[in-house]
């Protein structure tokens, strides 16, 4: 599979997060000749927070993580992820697989089973061959090291064309705090909580409640505002672990919260840039809506419109499709108050095309790999930003052949 044209030149240099050790292994869950299982082991005293899909058909691993995530424990924790099979819509067998994996992973790591968090991503509706994963647990545990984040990012990929990583380093009271994370996601992207699979680690010391609040708030402004195809996954999971190894307390620290949000946003953008078949990264800014909620509704209507997305793919500045998407969204709008811009170009205002607009101006914007569409509704102060990509023949080819 060709790498997305929007991919970064290289995987970033991520800082080592003390208190986290990772490893990958090839278990043959679906793929051959590649690592498809990732294990992260967090030291005792670590806290874990997370957000999960609100899909009504969420997977057994998601339900299991949700049941465990709020528990306080002085023990360490482990995150075990497989790609190739989502263990979703697998009935009682799905939970049986999770139970078997957690039991075996607890024995292999010496951790309590309630501190084992599992994630699965891939095909829906096929029983997870968990024996293949269990057979590799001793091997993967023996390999854990402080330097495995790049390999971990590769092991969790499915239709992704490149691994995704991001980090921030901040100084608190003269001491260094590191944050680093990885993500996977390319299709079935319209998160209703987090996105696909995301794992972020920090050496900061923080209470579980405070970390959960930061994760939830940062997620709402980042991952919950991306869409590739309007389809919410059954398996969306975001977990963040804080080891406390730096000795730096960040409870209530605004700089730390901002840095976490920046890591989330960077990872979210990378997911969109790896959208299946994507050739354009699109920022949709909506202002002037009656409420922030209305602004988000309008922005998602634009970002999810197949007509808008195919026009962008064809580099066609078809502003009429923006008007259509606003009108169908269900949020309050007034045709004669709309203002539309492509990048810095004023396209339409007061219910009609701008007298100064020229089609070649809009076409020039659409040829860029990164595009902004700005819409002012003209009704209030509500605002929202959503990130999306174009819809190309590549998306159809990938998904038509996905289970083959």
C-alpha positions in Angstrom: 0.0 0.0 0.0 1.4 3.4 -1.0 2.2 5.8 1.9 -0.2 8.7 2.2 1.1 11.8 0.3 0.3 13.7 3.5 2.6 11.6 5.7 5.4 13.3 7.6 8.9 12.7 6.2 9.9 10.5 9.1 8.7 9.1 12.5 9.5 11.7 15.1 12.2 11.3 17.8 10.2 10.6 20.9 11.6 11.0 24.4 12.0 8.0 26.6 9.2 7.9 29.2 10.8 6.5 32.4 8.5 3.9 34.1 7.2 2.5 30.7 8.7 -0.4 28.9 7.3 -1.7 25.6 7.8 -4.5 23.2 6.2 -6.0 20.1 5.9 -9.5 18.7 4.5 -11.3 15.7 1.6 -13.5 16.8 -0.1 -14.1 13.4 -3.5 -12.9 14.5 -4.2 -12.0 10.9 -1.0 -10.6 9.3 2.0 -12.6 8.4 5.7 -11.6 8.6 5.0 -8.5 10.8 4.6 -7.7 14.5 1.0 -7.5 15.4 1.0 -7.4 19.2 2.2 -4.6 21.4 2.7 -4.7 25.1 3.4 -1.7 27.4 4.2 -2.3 31.0 3.9 0.6 33.5 5.8 0.6 36.8 4.0 0.4 40.2 2.4 3.6 41.3 1.4 4.5 37.7 -2.2 5.8 37.1 -4.2 5.1 34.0 -7.0 7.2 32.5 -9.0 6.7 29.3 -11.9 7.4 27.0 -13.8 4.9 24.9 -16.2 4.7 22.0 -19.9 5.3 22.9 -20.9 3.0 20.0 -23.8 0.8 21.0 -22.0 -2.1 19.5 -18.6 -1.6 21.2 -16.2 -4.5 21.5 -15.5 -6.8 24.4 -12.0 -5.2 25.0 -13.6 -1.8 25.2 -16.2 -3.0 27.7 -13.6 -4.6 29.8 -11.4 -1.5 29.8 -14.4 0.6 30.8 -15.1 -1.6 33.7 -11.5 -1.4 35.0 -10.4 2.2 34.2 -11.8 3.9 37.3 -10.2 1.5 39.8 -7.4 2.8 42.0 -4.4 0.6 42.5 -0.8 0.9 43.7 0.2 -1.9 41.3 1.6 -1.2 37.9 -0.4 -1.8 34.8 -0.1 -3.3 31.3 -1.6 -2.4 28.0 -1.8 -5.3 25.5 -2.9 -4.5 21.9 -3.4 -6.7 18.9 -4.1 -5.6 15.3 -5.9 -7.6 12.5 -9.0 -8.6 14.5 -11.2 -6.2 16.5 -12.8 -8.9 18.7 -16.1 -7.0 18.2 -19.5 -8.5 17.6 -18.1 -11.9 18.7 -20.8 -12.7 21.4 -19.8 -14.4 24.6 -16.6 -15.6 22.9 -15.4 -12.0 22.8 -15.4 -11.7 26.6 -14.0 -15.2 27.0 -11.0 -14.1 24.8 -10.5 -11.0 26.8 -10.6 -13.0 30.1 -8.2 -15.6 28.8 -5.7 -12.9 27.6 -5.9 -10.9 30.8 -5.4 -14.0 32.9 -2.4 -15.1 30.9 -0.9 -11.6 30.7 -1.3 -11.2 34.5 0.7 -14.4 35.0 3.4 -13.3 32.5 3.8 -9.8 34.0 3.1 -10.5 37.7 0.3 -7.9 37.6 -3.3 -8.3 38.8 -5.7 -9.2 36.0 -7.7 -6.0 36.8 -4.6 -4.0 35.8 -4.4 -5.5 32.3 -6.0 -3.3 29.7 -6.5 -4.8 26.2 -7.4 -3.4 22.9 -8.1 -5.1 19.5 -8.4 -3.5 16.1 -9.2 -5.0 12.7 -12.0 -7.1 11.2 -15.3 -7.1 13.0 -17.3 -10.3 13.6 -14.6 -12.9 13.6 -13.6 -14.7 16.8 -10.2 -13.6 18.1 -7.6 -16.4 17.9 -6.4 -15.5 21.4 -4.3 -18.6 21.8 -1.9 -17.1 19.3 -1.5 -14.0 21.5 -1.2 -16.0 24.7 1.5 -18.2 23.1 3.7 -15.1 22.6 3.2 -13.5 26.0 6.4 -14.8 27.6 8.4 -13.7 24.6 7.0 -10.2 24.4 7.4 -9.8 28.2 11.0 -10.8 28.0 11.7 -8.2 25.3 10.2 -5.0 27.0 12.5 -2.0 26.9 12.4 1.8 27.3 13.0 2.4 23.6 10.2 0.6 21.8 7.7 3.4 21.0 8.4 3.5 17.2 8.0 -0.3 16.9 4.8 -0.2 19.0 3.4 2.4 16.6 3.9 0.0 13.7 2.5 -3.0 15.5 -0.9 -1.5 16.1 -1.4 -0.5 12.4 -4.2 -2.0 10.2 -4.9 0.0 7.0 -2.6 2.8 8.2 0.1 3.7 5.7 2.5 5.2 8.3 3.1 4.9 12.1 2.0 7.9 14.1 3.8 9.5 17.1 4.0 12.8 18.9 5.5 14.3 22.0 6.0 17.3 24.1 8.6 18.2 26.8 7.8 20.9 29.4 9.6 22.3 32.4 7.9 22.4 35.8 9.7 24.1 38.7 13.0 23.6 36.8 12.4 19.9 36.2 11.6 18.1 33.0 8.4 16.3 32.2 8.0 14.2 29.1 4.8 13.2 27.2 4.9 10.8 24.3 2.1 9.0 22.4 1.3 6.8 19.5 -1.9 6.3 17.5 -3.4 4.1 14.8 -6.3 5.0 12.6 -7.1 5.5 8.9 -10.7 4.4 8.2 -13.9 4.1 10.3 -13.0 7.5 11.7 -15.8 9.6 13.2 -14.9 9.3 16.9 -17.5 9.6 19.6 -15.0 9.8 22.4 -11.4 9.2 21.3 -10.1 7.7 18.1 -9.3 4.2 17.0 -6.4 3.3 19.3 -4.3 5.9 21.0 -1.7 5.4 23.8 0.0 8.3 25.5 2.5 8.1 28.3 4.1 10.6 30.7 6.6 10.5 33.5 4.6 13.2 35.4 3.1 12.5 38.9 -0.6 13.1 38.9 -3.7 11.7 40.6 -5.9 9.5 38.5 -8.9 11.8 38.8 -6.8 14.8 37.6 -5.4 12.8 34.7 -8.9 11.6 33.7 -10.2 15.2 33.6 -7.3 16.3 31.4 -7.7 13.4 29.0 -11.5 13.9 28.7 -11.2 17.7 28.1 -8.3 17.4 25.6 -10.1 14.6 23.8 -13.2 16.7 23.4 -11.2 19.4 21.6 -9.1 17.1 19.4 -10.0 13.5 18.6 -13.7 14.2 18.9 -13.4 16.8 16.2 -11.9 14.6 13.4 -13.7 12.6 10.7 -12.6 10.6 7.7 -15.7 8.8 6.7 -18.4 9.6 9.4 -18.2 6.0 10.7 -17.7 5.6 14.5 -15.6 2.5 15.3 -16.7 -0.3 17.7 -13.2 -0.3 19.2 -12.1 3.3 19.8 -9.9 3.4 22.8 -7.6 6.1 24.2 -5.5 5.2 27.2 -3.0 7.5 29.0 -0.6 6.3 31.6 1.3 8.5 34.1 4.2 6.8 35.8 5.3 9.6 38.2 9.0 8.6 37.5 10.0 12.3 37.1 8.9 13.1 40.6 7.2 16.2 39.3 3.7 16.8 40.5 1.4 18.3 37.8 -2.0 18.2 39.5 -3.6 21.5 38.5 -0.7 22.5 36.2 -2.1 24.3 33.1 1.1 23.9 31.1 0.9 20.1 31.5 -2.7 20.1 30.4 -1.9 22.2 27.4 1.0 19.9 26.4 -1.3 16.9 26.6 -3.8 18.6 24.4 -1.1 19.4 21.9 0.0 15.8 21.7 -3.6 14.7 21.2 -4.1 17.3 18.5 -1.0 16.3 16.6 -1.9 12.6 16.7 -5.5 13.4 15.6 -4.2 15.4 12.6 -1.9 12.5 11.7 -4.9 10.1 11.7 -6.7 12.4 9.3 -3.6 12.8 7.1 -3.6 9.0 6.8 -7.3 8.8 6.0 -7.9 6.0 3.6 -7.1 7.3 0.1 -6.6 10.8 1.4 -4.8 13.4 -0.7 -5.9 16.6 1.1 -6.0 17.6 4.8 -9.0 19.9 5.4 -9.7 22.2 8.3 -13.3 23.3 8.6 -13.8 26.4 10.8 -17.3 27.5 11.6 -17.9 30.8 13.5 -21.0 32.9 14.1 -23.3 30.0 15.0 -26.0 30.4 17.6 -24.1 28.1 19.9 -20.8 26.1 20.0 -22.9 22.9 19.6 -24.5 24.3 16.5 -21.1 25.3 15.1 -19.9 21.8 15.6 -23.0 20.4 13.9 -22.4 22.6 10.9 -18.7 21.8 10.7 -19.3 18.0 10.9 -22.0 18.3 8.2 -19.5 20.0 5.9 -16.7 17.6 6.8 -18.8 14.5 6.4 -20.5 15.4 3.1 -19.5 13.1 0.3 -20.3 15.8 -2.2 -18.0 18.3 -0.4 -15.2 15.7 0.1 -15.3 14.5 -3.6 -15.3 18.1 -4.8 -12.1 18.7 -2.7 -10.6 15.5 -4.2 -11.3 16.8 -7.6 -9.9 20.2 -6.7 -13.2 21.8 -7.6 -14.1 24.9 -5.5 -17.8 24.1 -5.5 -19.0 26.4 -2.8 -22.6 25.5 -3.4 -21.9 22.2 -1.7 -20.8 24.1 1.4 -24.2 25.9 1.4 -26.0 22.6 1.0 -24.1 21.0 3.9 -24.9 23.9 6.2 -28.6 23.8 5.2 -29.0 20.1 5.8 -27.2 20.0 9.2 -30.3 20.7 11.3 -28.6 23.5 13.2 -29.8 27.1 13.0 -28.8 28.9 9.8 -29.9 31.8 7.6 -29.0 31.6 3.9 -28.6 35.4 3.6 -26.2 35.7 6.5 -23.7 33.1 5.4 -20.1 34.0 4.6 -17.8 31.4 3.0 -14.0 31.5 2.5 -11.6 29.1 0.9 -8.3 29.9 2.7 -8.0 33.7 2.5 -10.3 34.0 -0.5 -13.8 35.4 0.2 -16.1 33.2 -1.9 -19.7 34.1 -0.8 -21.5 36.5 1.5 -25.0 37.8 2.1 -26.6 34.9 0.4 -24.7 35.1 -2.8 -21.3 34.7 -4.4 -19.0 37.6 -3.6 -18.8 40.1 -6.6 -15.0 40.1 -6.3 -14.6 36.3 -6.3 -13.0 34.6 -9.3 -13.3 30.8 -9.9 -9.5 30.5 -10.5 -8.9 31.9 -7.0 -10.8 29.1 -5.4 -9.3 26.5 -7.8 -5.8 27.6 -6.7 -6.7 27.0 -3.0 -8.1 23.6 -3.8 -4.8 22.5 -5.4 -3.0 22.8 -2.0 -2.4 19.7 0.1 -3.8 21.5 3.1 -7.0 23.5 2.8 -9.1 25.6 5.1 -12.8 26.1 4.7 -14.2 29.0 6.8 -17.9 29.5 7.3 -19.5 32.3 9.3 -23.2 31.6 10.1 -23.9 35.2 11.1 -26.2 34.3 14.0 -24.1 34.4 17.2 -20.8 33.7 18.9 -20.7 29.9 18.5 -17.5 28.4 17.0 -16.0 25.0 16.3 -13.2 23.5 14.2 -13.3 20.0 12.6 -10.5 18.3 10.7 -11.2 16.0 7.8 -9.8 14.8 4.4 -11.0 14.4 0.9 -12.8 11.3 -0.5 -11.1 9.6 -3.4 -11.3 6.4 -5.4 -8.6 5.1 -3.1 -11.1 4.9 -0.2 -13.4 2.7 -2.2 -10.6 0.4 -3.3 -9.3 -0.1 0.3 -12.6 -0.8 1.8 -14.0 -2.9 -1.1 -11.0 -5.2 -0.6 -10.6 -5.0 3.2 -11.6 -8.5 4.1 -10.2 -10.2 1.0 
